[in-house]
């Protein structure tokens, strides 16, 4: 009857498992069909009506990753998409919720408030509900791993080294996953598990073992009469699975209460309380026990249980020799890679800050993180991803082995159509914020401190640059601030607790990125506000010191001027109170526009009018600006004179252009800064030397206009002849400026040649010959 009952129970379990599996497959197929149908409707609604047929013929085209634009995300095609158009709305939503969390993170760091970025990112991702089924590793699982790596789900003693804190976090994540597996096993086999109502963690483990060891007979914790049949001793199974599931207190309880584990109980208690950093004596004792068990070999009928005992002693010993031998002689010891990695992580020791001479001298070299990384890196990524069928397994393994930067770089390649590049940028932000990117660096990727953080900063910056290209200036600003914080040491950089070199790198990076935003179309108004030097805008958040802010803006204005971005240079000069520099830039642009207009190269009427208007506005604002130094006031007055001189030249050119030649010549004679008044005596000094370079550049074209007007006006009283003489004298005194080339259009070919010949004569004869040519 017992055999028949067992067979019937097994058939029932198989039937239930089959039904559950079929329902799961049908549900996944239905969800996929529904999602494809809805996405096809969404895709058709977004396509232009005239291109529907063409789009249907072309099929799916690879597009780039969507990025946030301000508080929302642009719906147009971007240069950072690598996903089909059908998934674009999902990626937009993911990018938008991530950007909102990042803004909260920056606000918290700016105010010195506590904030758990990994937890916040994980929660908004869970709310999206975008994970595809059928894969062993999802992005939600990776976010949970990141949360535990950063120890946001629990508190770790401050004296714990960063590397060991990361290892403990990875172990805790694997224990969390195994706890879910235990509960799912119990729920799928309720009859065999025999789990009651209010239960503790140890009862859950025993229920799990009832299912797992159902073919081995009566278990020791279920035996009522040991005289009828010896029960199966599950002490080592209970201890192992309690530890594997994270129930450390229950593992200690079992070890202390069982007579077969009395020797192991003190070692286990020390391993738990010291966070796996046992003393050298304890490690040596555990290693000796491993040697004894390996020499004894498997005992008949109880080999599987002794293997758990062997695993526990090897784990406590932390001996590289014992662990390598264990895996070499028992290659089928672990069923899953999670079990394998949990054991390896539990055996890792970090004696970098402790005395390890005894262990090394006894030949018990500890198993360290680099050993695990070297073993995992021997296999190609396709070994973990099953040739791309489960793409997140490889970055998951890298994260579990504390290879943080390689994991982020792998995710940032954005393979597939899930938009993993978006997740990679934000995982990188979390690691950079905690300053752990350099922890666990492999020999394959031995970067310097600044190199590792510069790589992370580059990933964040590229994502922010994509936001900026799509018009999300405020969103890009948040990412740029994090990119600068990455090279500055992360969270420490916000409070100024980083090293001097890190702070210097952060300031340099921040200024470079802020300048990039300022060069954007709306960047000035975002950073500086509607008026002022940025105290009311976003710039005041990151450069609160007014003098430092002014110096930064002056550098930006000069760089804009060197790059030919004169409008932005003028705007920034004006905002920072450098009025003379702003007007000087306007004069330079106005001078170039006047020269181009005179030579007929472009139609510069609107350009010159706009420059003059802007100059007048700045001069008007200057009158009411406080804290003007005497030197700045004098410089502004000089630039104002230059602006009026350029206005006069422009007015003369406009008169000549519309045919008012006589009026143009009268205005030429009235110019106070040129010696061309026929009634005035000749100057002994060259007044041209005192003119601004911007005015000097316009003089040749002004003289050409005057000569052209002279040819179109009859001389009735000899005044025009006198004006020609003044022009001749002026040309003779400035022959070294090579003006004949610029004035070529005002002479005939014979006269032009004669002017060149004059260059070889002395100064006295130059005036005589030029007068002869002009007359």
Long-range contacts (C-beta under 8 A, 24 or more apart in sequence): 9-191, 9-192, 13-189, 13-192, 16-188, 17-188, 20-188, 28-133, 28-134, 31-133, 39-86, 39-87, 40-86, 42-86, 42-89, 43-85, 43-86, 46-75, 46-85, 60-84, 60-85, 60-86, 61-85, 63-88, 65-91, 65-95, 65-414, 65-419, 65-421, 65-422, 65-466, 66-91, 66-92, 66-95, 66-419, 66-422, 67-95, 67-422, 67-463, 67-466, 67-467, 67-470, 67-472, 68-92, 68-95, 68-96, 68-98, 68-99, 68-467, 68-472, 68-475, 69-467, 69-470, 69-471, 69-472, 69-475, 70-471, 70-472, 70-473, 70-474, 70-475, 71-96, 71-99, 71-100, 71-474, 71-475, 72-96, 73-470, 73-472, 74-470, 74-471, 74-472, 76-470, 78-466, 78-469, 78-470, 79-466, 79-469, 80-421, 80-463, 80-466, 80-469, 82-414, 82-417, 82-419, 82-421, 83-417, 83-418, 83-419, 84-417, 87-417, 87-418, 87-419, 90-128, 90-130, 90-419, 91-419, 91-422, 93-128, 94-125, 94-128, 94-130, 94-419, 94-422, 94-423, 95-419, 95-422, 97-124, 97-125, 97-127, 97-128, 98-124, 98-422, 98-426, 99-467, 99-472, 99-475, 99-478, 100-124, 101-426, 102-426, 102-429, 102-478, 102-479, 102-482, 103-478, 105-429, 105-433, 105-482, 106-478, 106-481, 106-482, 109-433, 109-485, 109-491, 109-494, 110-494, 110-541, 112-494, 112-495, 116-147, 116-150, 116-152, 117-429, 117-430, 117-433, 118-143, 118-146, 118-147, 118-149, 118-150, 118-152, 118-430, 119-147, 119-152, 119-153, 121-146, 121-426, 121-427, 121-430, 122-146, 122-147, 125-423, 130-418, 132-418, 135-390, 135-392, 136-390, 136-393, 137-390, 137-392, 137-393, 137-396, 138-392, 139-392, 139-418, 139-420, 139-423, 141-177, 141-392, 141-396, 142-392, 142-395, 142-396, 142-399, 142-423, 142-427, 143-423, 143-427, 144-173, 144-176, 145-170, 145-173, 145-396, 145-399, 145-400, 146-399, 146-427, 146-430, 146-431, 148-172, 148-173, 148-176, 149-173, 149-399, 149-402, 149-404, 149-436, 150-430, 150-434, 150-436, 157-275, 160-275, 161-350, 161-352, 161-353, 162-436, 162-439, 163-350, 163-369, 163-402, 163-439, 163-440, 164-275, 164-277, 164-348, 164-350, 166-402, 166-436, 166-439, 166-440, 167-345, 167-348, 167-350, 167-369, 167-402, 168-275, 168-276, 170-341, 170-345, 170-399, 170-400, 170-401, 170-402, 171-342, 171-345, 171-346, 172-246, 173-400, 174-338, 174-341, 174-342, 174-345, 174-400, 175-244, 175-245, 175-246, 175-342, 176-246, 177-338, 178-244, 178-245, 178-246, 178-338, 178-342, 179-245, 179-246, 182-208, 182-241, 182-245, 185-211, 185-212, 186-211, 200-250, 201-242, 201-245, 201-247, 201-250, 202-238, 202-242, 202-247, 202-250, 202-253, 202-254, 204-245, 205-238, 205-241, 205-242, 205-245, 205-247, 205-250, 206-234, 206-238, 208-241, 209-234, 209-237, 209-238, 209-241, 213-237, 232-305, 233-260, 233-302, 233-305, 234-305, 235-260, 235-261, 236-260, 236-261, 236-305, 236-306, 236-308, 236-309, 236-312, 237-305, 237-308, 239-264, 239-268, 239-308, 239-312, 240-308, 240-311, 240-312, 243-312, 243-346, 244-339, 244-342, 248-272, 263-289, 264-309, 264-312, 264-313, 264-316, 267-313, 267-316, 268-312, 268-316, 271-315, 271-316, 276-318, 276-346, 276-347, 276-348, 276-349, 277-349, 277-350, 277-351, 277-354, 278-316, 278-318, 280-356, 280-358, 280-359, 280-362, 280-364, 282-316, 283-316, 283-317, 283-318, 283-319, 283-349, 283-359, 283-364, 283-366, 284-317, 284-359, 284-362, 284-364, 286-313, 286-314, 286-316, 286-317, 286-319, 287-313, 287-317, 287-319, 287-321, 287-322, 287-364, 289-313, 289-317, 290-314, 290-317, 290-319, 290-322, 290-326, 291-322, 294-325, 294-326, 294-329, 307-333, 311-343, 314-347, 315-343, 315-346, 315-347, 317-347, 317-364, 318-347, 318-348, 318-349, 318-366, 318-367, 319-364, 319-365, 319-366, 319-367, 320-365, 320-366, 320-367, 320-368, 320-371, 321-363, 321-364, 321-365, 323-347, 323-367, 337-384, 337-397, 341-372, 341-397, 341-400, 341-401, 344-372, 345-372, 345-400, 348-372, 369-401, 369-402, 369-440, 370-442, 370-443, 372-401, 373-401, 373-402, 373-403, 373-440, 373-442, 373-443, 374-442, 374-443, 376-401, 377-442, 377-444, 381-410, 388-415, 391-415, 391-416, 391-420, 392-420, 401-440, 402-439, 402-440, 403-440, 403-441, 403-442, 403-445, 404-431, 404-436, 404-437, 404-439, 404-440, 405-431, 405-437, 405-441, 405-445, 405-447, 405-452, 405-455, 405-456, 406-442, 406-444, 406-445, 408-456, 408-459, 409-455, 409-459, 412-459, 421-463, 422-463, 424-459, 425-459, 425-460, 425-462, 425-463, 425-479, 428-456, 428-459, 428-460, 428-486, 429-460, 429-482, 429-486, 431-456, 432-456, 432-457, 432-460, 432-482, 432-485, 432-486, 432-490, 433-482, 433-485, 433-490, 433-491, 434-490, 434-491, 435-489, 435-490, 435-491, 435-492, 450-487, 450-501, 450-505, 453-486, 453-487, 453-489, 454-487, 456-486, 457-483, 457-484, 457-486, 457-487, 457-509, 458-483, 460-486, 461-513, 464-513, 465-516, 468-516, 468-517, 468-520, 473-517, 473-520, 473-522, 473-523, 473-526, 474-526, 474-538, 476-517, 477-517, 477-526, 477-527, 477-538, 480-510, 480-513, 480-514, 480-516, 480-517, 481-510, 481-513, 481-542, 483-509, 483-513, 484-509, 484-510, 484-513, 510-542, 511-552, 511-555, 514-539, 514-542, 514-543, 514-552, 514-556, 515-555, 515-556, 515-559, 518-556, 518-568, 518-572, 519-560, 519-565, 519-568, 524-568, 524-571, 524-572, 524-575, 528-553, 528-572, 528-575, 531-575, 532-575, 533-575, 533-576, 533-577, 534-575, 550-576, 550-577, 554-578, 557-581, 561-585, 570-614, 570-618, 574-618, 574-621, 577-625, 577-627, 577-628, 578-632, 579-618, 579-619, 579-621, 579-622, 579-625, 579-632, 579-636, 580-632, 580-635, 580-636, 580-638, 580-639, 582-618, 583-615, 583-618, 583-619, 583-636, 583-639, 583-640, 583-642, 583-643, 584-639, 584-642, 586-611, 586-614, 586-615, 586-618, 586-643, 587-615, 587-639, 587-642, 587-643, 587-646, 587-692, 587-694, 588-694, 590-615, 590-643, 590-646, 590-650, 590-694, 591-646, 591-694, 591-695, 591-697, 591-698, 592-697, 594-646, 594-649, 594-650, 594-653, 594-698, 594-701, 595-697, 595-698, 595-701, 597-650, 597-653, 598-653, 598-698, 598-701, 598-702, 598-704, 598-705, 599-701, 608-650, 612-643, 612-647, 612-650, 615-643, 619-643, 638-692, 642-692, 642-694, 642-695, 645-671, 645-673, 645-691, 645-692, 645-695, 646-694, 646-695, 646-698, 649-695, 649-698, 649-702, 652-702, 652-705, 652-706, 653-701, 653-702, 653-705, 656-705, 656-708, 656-709, 661-708, 661-709, 661-710, 661-712, 661-713, 662-709, 662-713, 664-705, 664-706, 664-709, 665-706, 665-709, 665-710, 665-713, 665-720, 665-723, 668-702, 668-706, 668-709, 668-723, 669-723, 674-699, 674-702, 674-730, 675-726, 675-729, 675-730, 676-706, 676-723, 676-726, 676-727, 676-730, 677-726, 678-719, 678-722, 678-723, 678-725, 678-726, 679-722, 682-729, 686-733, 686-734, 688-730, 688-733, 688-734, 700-739, 700-742, 700-743, 701-742, 703-727, 703-730, 703-731, 703-739, 703-743, 703-746, 704-742, 704-743, 704-745, 704-746, 707-743, 707-746, 707-747, 707-774, 708-745, 708-746, 721-775, 724-771, 724-774, 724-775, 725-771, 725-774, 727-774, 728-767, 728-770, 728-771, 728-773, 728-774, 729-767, 729-770, 731-770, 732-758, 732-763, 732-766, 732-767, 732-770, 733-763, 735-759, 735-766, 747-773
